[in-house]
Amino acid sequence: MIVYAECSFFIPDINSLKGKRSVLQRMMERVKNDFNVSVAEIDYQDLWQRTVIALVCVASAKEPAEGEVRRAIRFLESNPEWELTDLQLEYY
């Protein structure tokens, strides 16, 4: 089972791409280290205050994969520097 998530975030207090990348890289590195998922920025690389992050988890059953992706999403949502604006989950 493959669980794929796209998370859109708005980062209101950022005023440069350098600031955005600092926040983004710190959070993505923590996700890579703490959760059994793959993570990447997939859209808005050239905009300061917006980003879309994709998360993917592969497991033998839906429940463990979905649980790991949802835990990673909760961690991303916990960052006070940004707010989740959209979330899409897909199952393959």
N, C-alpha and C positions, 0 to 999 in steps of 0.2 A: 504494500500500500504506500502510495506517495501522497503526502499532504503538502500543498503549496499555498502560501499566504502572501498577499501584497498589502503592505501597510503604508498609507500616505500620512505624512507628518507635516505640520506647519511649525516653523521655528521663529517665533515673533521677535526675539531680541537679538537676532543675528543681522549684521550689516555688511558682511563680506563672505566670499566663498571660502576664504581661509578659516573664518570662524565656524562656518557650517561644517567644513571638513573635520575640524577639531572635534566637534560634538559627535558627528557621525562616525568617525573612525573609532573614537573611544567606546561608543555604544556597540558598534558592530564587533569590535574585538572582544568585548565582554560576552556578547552572545555566542561568538565562536568558541570561547573558552569554557563557558558555563552550561551550554545546552548542546544537545546532539542534533544540530541543524546546520545547514549551509545558509549563508546570508550574503546579500549583495545589494548595493544601490542600483536600481534599474531605470530610474527616470529623474529628470530635473537636475542633472549633474551641473548645469550651468546657471541655476537659479539659487539665490541666497537663502530664501526662507521656506523652500519646499523641498521635499524629497519623497521618493517611493522606495521602500525596502522590501525585497523579496526574501522569504524564508522557505526552506524546503527540508522535509524530513522523510526518510524512507525507513519503513519497518515492515515486519511480517503481518501486522494487523493494523487496522484503522485507529483503534483507541490509543496505543502507545505513541504513534506518530502524531496524532492530533493533540494529545496531551503535551508532548514536548514543544510543539509549535505554539500552543496556547500559553504555556509557561514563558516562552521566549517573548511572546507578544506582551504579556503582562509586565515583564521586566522592561521592555522598551517603553511601554506606557507610563511606567513609574518615573521616568526622567522628567523633572519639572521644567526643563529647558525647551520642551516641545509638546505639541498636542496631536493626538491621533485624529485625523480627519476622515479617514476611510479605511475599511478593512474588508478584504475579499479572501475567502477560503475556497480552495478547490481540492477535489479528491480524485486520484487516478489509480 
